[in-house]
Amino acid sequence: MTAREVFLRCKSCKTLNRVPTDRLFLHPKCGKCKVFLEFPKKPVEVTALNFDEEVLKWPGMVLVEFWSPRCGICLAIAPTIERLAQQKAGIAKVAMIDVEREMLLANRFDIRSTPVFFVFRNGTKIKDLYGALPRLQLEAWLVSALNE
């Protein structure tokens, strides 16, 4: 994927579509079923059932946050993660994994505390962060990780 292309998954048929950024304003349609494509402008909820499809098989960048609803820091940085998902919509996917509900994934990645962030590129983990940083530093780390 180049900086001039984004990937959008069709909500109707689940086909992954590559769209040139200069054509996004034309309201692109799915190449398979012709339904209008939309940017995911918020984090995607990932489970053990869809992890491979949403993270490992995604052709591009994915920021994964392992979080817990009982983690005060996780709740405090949630607006930062939401904002990042909006800013990087179509360029990088932002995924969230609730470790209390997805214990298989938490065990698979040896998650012992939250929050934990992984950045995947084309299915390979390229960067991680255990714990949180102050908001501005966290945003800078996330942006730098997504731009690597």
PyMOL commands that set and color helices and strands:
alter all, ss='L'
color gray80, all
select helices_A, chain A and resi 21-26+51-56+72-87+103-108+135-147
alter helices_A, ss='H'
color red, helices_A
select strands_A, chain A and resi 5-9+16-20+44-45+61-67+92-98+116-121+124-130
alter strands_A, ss='S'
color yellow, strands_A
deselect
rebuild
show_as cartoon
